[in-house]
Amino acid sequence: MKTGFIQFRPVFGDNTGNTQQMLDLIAPHEADLLVLPELANSGYAFTSKDELASIAEPYDNSPTLDALQAVAKEKNCSMVAGFAEKASEGLFNSAALLRPDGSRELYRKLYLYGAENRFFEPGNLPLEVYDTDAARIGMMICFDWFYPECARVLALKGAQVICHSVNFVLPWGQRGAVFTSLWNRVYMVTANRYGEEKRGEFAFTFTGGSQITAANSDVIATAPLDEDAAVVIDIDPALADDKKLNKYNDLFADRRPEFFKDITDV
Amino acid sequence: MKTGFIQFRPVFGDNTGNTQQMLDLIAPHEADLLVLPELANSGYAFTSKDELASIAEPYDNSPTLDALQAVAKEKNCSMVAGFAEKASEGLFNSAALLRPDGSRELYRKLYLYGAENRFFEPGNLPLEVYDTDAARIGMMICFDWFYPECARVLALKGAQVICHSVNFVLPWGQRGAVFTSLWNRVYMVTANRYGEEKRGEFAFTFTGGSQITAANSDVIATAPLDEDAAVVIDIDPALADDKKLNKYNDLFADRRPEFFKDITDV
């Protein structure tokens, strides 16, 4: 299958312009699966809940998601995009899977980073794996990677490709994805943004360097640190179904969950 | 507290000589906690269970552990050492905590790597945290790091320092320790061996590069790739009690174990 990422620099609050940026970057490419950054519709540096509420979009009635899904249909390509979501239960840092057939699936970031806690509600949906035409995918958003349990749950549920929409500001995420792939034998498609945002008390520099790691942990695609990028490569998602590290070790068959109960004690 | 590691090249099957190598490397140093490699008494490349049985030592009657513990008492220094263990339940790839007061604690490697499965029984003891005079420590052995749940359980149980006795042959372990520290805000003391072992069908090259990562994930001590090394540095184990990544994120208080139940389903 052909999979890839779109890296760009959203303009804060310009949802229409940001959507057009994404469409322009997608246009020249054919793929089965494309991943777009976190908060791709809105930008990142919110300064109040009111501001976020005025910019966020409803999952079921989102101009950004609708525009992307029209292209998904046209190109027969599933897409995962991060977006600021306005729901009846509150405001969420979310990602949507948009399939060519018009269906979509929702994920809400479980682990909010930094001041996001002041504006967004923490995710309230389980980590799920979804079928697309070309692969079984799971979604994570940015800081979720700091909790290796997130990728583990998705891999245990059968994800072949983890679609990781991010706005990285910390220096470790790209290197960390190598270990997420290594330990779970899944592909990681990390779609980052780049550029700076300075608003109110906040100043963020996003790190670009979007990346794909293979199920064997090799970095098989990477983007520049501070430029638009659309990278599509061929991968074999079935390689993620083989959890054998060598002839003796099947990483999942070897698991010993009975020694891990402290992890799920609440 | 002063903590460190001993890196050396065991000679296969020469338990007495290996013990003397360790004693010689320890002798010039003063420390509160020293970590020694996996299978430090025996070497690694066993070719049969009978051979392993003839070389392994009982936990409660081990010349190697007794000699190390005598030095632990003399120097008032706790030690963690990997050793081939012969027990009534079978043969284990184990580590022992040896305290200056003569008490000791046992851990048996949960995740056997490669052909180890042919010779050793998988560990049958829980991941536990133990008090020493200077810090609360947990033990892991080599391939256990491939399962991030191991370090997570130890950190959740209050470990400040994870004593990681290893015989690394894969290229990722040292870089992976950075993430173990980052995600859990614990110190990792990784004591590796170096050199080659070729026996029967096996040929291993061990990677040296023993390492200490701080609770903030910085690499604060490192050894050469292929030389004896004894490195002792000052650390503050209390830094591992603070799980705050920034003023908004306490990594452990933020955990959401209710989303992780697939990890402990058996």
HADDOCK unambig.tbl for C-alpha pairs under 7 A between the chains (distance, minus, plus):
assign (segid A and resid 113 and name CA) (segid B and resid 249 and name CA) 6.74 0.50 0.50
assign (segid A and resid 114 and name CA) (segid B and resid 248 and name CA) 4.95 0.50 0.50
assign (segid A and resid 114 and name CA) (segid B and resid 249 and name CA) 6.08 0.50 0.50
assign (segid A and resid 115 and name CA) (segid B and resid 248 and name CA) 6.44 0.50 0.50
assign (segid A and resid 126 and name CA) (segid B and resid 259 and name CA) 6.12 0.50 0.50
assign (segid A and resid 146 and name CA) (segid B and resid 183 and name CA) 6.03 0.50 0.50
assign (segid A and resid 147 and name CA) (segid B and resid 183 and name CA) 6.84 0.50 0.50
assign (segid A and resid 148 and name CA) (segid B and resid 148 and name CA) 6.98 0.50 0.50
assign (segid A and resid 149 and name CA) (segid B and resid 260 and name CA) 6.51 0.50 0.50
assign (segid A and resid 153 and name CA) (segid B and resid 260 and name CA) 6.42 0.50 0.50
assign (segid A and resid 153 and name CA) (segid B and resid 262 and name CA) 6.03 0.50 0.50
assign (segid A and resid 153 and name CA) (segid B and resid 263 and name CA) 6.33 0.50 0.50
assign (segid A and resid 176 and name CA) (segid B and resid 179 and name CA) 6.97 0.50 0.50
assign (segid A and resid 179 and name CA) (segid B and resid 176 and name CA) 6.95 0.50 0.50
assign (segid A and resid 183 and name CA) (segid B and resid 146 and name CA) 6.02 0.50 0.50
assign (segid A and resid 183 and name CA) (segid B and resid 147 and name CA) 6.83 0.50 0.50
assign (segid A and resid 248 and name CA) (segid B and resid 114 and name CA) 4.95 0.50 0.50
assign (segid A and resid 248 and name CA) (segid B and resid 115 and name CA) 6.43 0.50 0.50
assign (segid A and resid 249 and name CA) (segid B and resid 113 and name CA) 6.75 0.50 0.50
assign (segid A and resid 249 and name CA) (segid B and resid 114 and name CA) 6.08 0.50 0.50
assign (segid A and resid 257 and name CA) (segid B and resid 263 and name CA) 6.51 0.50 0.50
assign (segid A and resid 257 and name CA) (segid B and resid 264 and name CA) 4.74 0.50 0.50
assign (segid A and resid 257 and name CA) (segid B and resid 265 and name CA) 6.69 0.50 0.50
assign (segid A and resid 257 and name CA) (segid B and resid 266 and name CA) 6.10 0.50 0.50
assign (segid A and resid 258 and name CA) (segid B and resid 264 and name CA) 6.51 0.50 0.50
assign (segid A and resid 258 and name CA) (segid B and resid 266 and name CA) 6.79 0.50 0.50
assign (segid A and resid 259 and name CA) (segid B and resid 126 and name CA) 6.13 0.50 0.50
assign (segid A and resid 260 and name CA) (segid B and resid 149 and name CA) 6.50 0.50 0.50
assign (segid A and resid 260 and name CA) (segid B and resid 153 and name CA) 6.42 0.50 0.50
assign (segid A and resid 260 and name CA) (segid B and resid 264 and name CA) 6.15 0.50 0.50
assign (segid A and resid 261 and name CA) (segid B and resid 264 and name CA) 5.83 0.50 0.50
assign (segid A and resid 262 and name CA) (segid B and resid 153 and name CA) 6.02 0.50 0.50
assign (segid A and resid 263 and name CA) (segid B and resid 153 and name CA) 6.32 0.50 0.50
assign (segid A and resid 263 and name CA) (segid B and resid 257 and name CA) 6.50 0.50 0.50
assign (segid A and resid 264 and name CA) (segid B and resid 257 and name CA) 4.74 0.50 0.50
assign (segid A and resid 264 and name CA) (segid B and resid 258 and name CA) 6.51 0.50 0.50
assign (segid A and resid 264 and name CA) (segid B and resid 260 and name CA) 6.17 0.50 0.50
assign (segid A and resid 264 and name CA) (segid B and resid 261 and name CA) 5.84 0.50 0.50
assign (segid A and resid 264 and name CA) (segid B and resid 264 and name CA) 6.97 0.50 0.50
assign (segid A and resid 265 and name CA) (segid B and resid 257 and name CA) 6.70 0.50 0.50
assign (segid A and resid 266 and name CA) (segid B and resid 257 and name CA) 6.10 0.50 0.50
assign (segid A and resid 266 and name CA) (segid B and resid 258 and name CA) 6.79 0.50 0.50
